[in-house]
Amino acid sequence: MKNTFKISALALAFAAFAFSAKAQTTPTTTSTTTTTPGGIRYSIGVDAGIPVGNFKDNYKWNLGGSVQADIPVLSNKLFVTVNAGYNNIFGKKDIGGVAGLDQTDFRLIPVKAGLKYFVIPNFYVQGEAGAAFLLNKKDVGVDKSTAFVYAPQIGVQFPVSANGNFIDAGVRYEATTKYATGINDSKVSFLGLRVAYGF
């Protein structure tokens, strides 16, 4: 229950930060290019991925969603990003051919911040880091409910309407530190895809 309150408070703090920053930002152009027109851009996306490394031995894929704010820093090139979401990483069934030996799903709430830089129009590189909160620590059998998370990403962003709405599609590698002390296999790592609608 304490973790739920912490996560809710953190999400509200990020939302308040993003909205207060938007209130202080004045759009400088009405361009509909894929790099945003001076104000904060929000996006809501679907996240999916495939575990890699040792983590793939017991987990098969993940699915979730996220919200993100892109806050302009340098014209339409560089943005500070704030991202929060939910990820369910599905455990494998009948591990090692043993009937009934099933791995419990990992349920994570990653909260990240970082930088997004448009190398050329439509194409960006992004790096984020933060904390990933594990919602079912006891079920998974680990001793930590929070881990450091980092996620380098590349992607494309392109407009879908005259008023500046856009699609943002990115591929990333996301990984955490250990959720169980001294157990390397308790690190979460996956190759992920995020497809989002922005406004």
SULPE-V724313 format. One line per field, one symbol per residue. phi: phi as a letter, one per 30 degrees, with the letter a starting at -180 (. if undefined). psi: psi as a letter, one per 20 degrees, with the letter a starting at -180 (. if undefined). A space follows every 50 residues. Layout:
BEGIN
phi: ???
psi: ???
END
This chain:
BEGIN
phi: .ddddddddddddddddddddddcccecacdcdddddjcdccbbbccbab ebiddddcbcabbaaacbcccdcbhcccbccbbbabbccdddchdiicdi dcdddccccdbbbabbbddbeicbcbbbblbccddbedddiccbcbbdbb adbbabbbdbadcjdbcbbbcbcbbbddcbeicddddcbacbbbcbccb
psi: hghgggggggghgggggghhhhhipppirkqkrhpqlhrppqqprppqrp qrbhhihiqhrqqbrqqqpoopgnckgpqpqppqappoopqqqlpjjopi nqppqpoqnpoqqbqppogrpipqqqpqqcqopphlgghhlrjqipqpqq nqqqrqpqqirhjiqrpopqprppqraqippjohijpppqpqppoqpq.
END
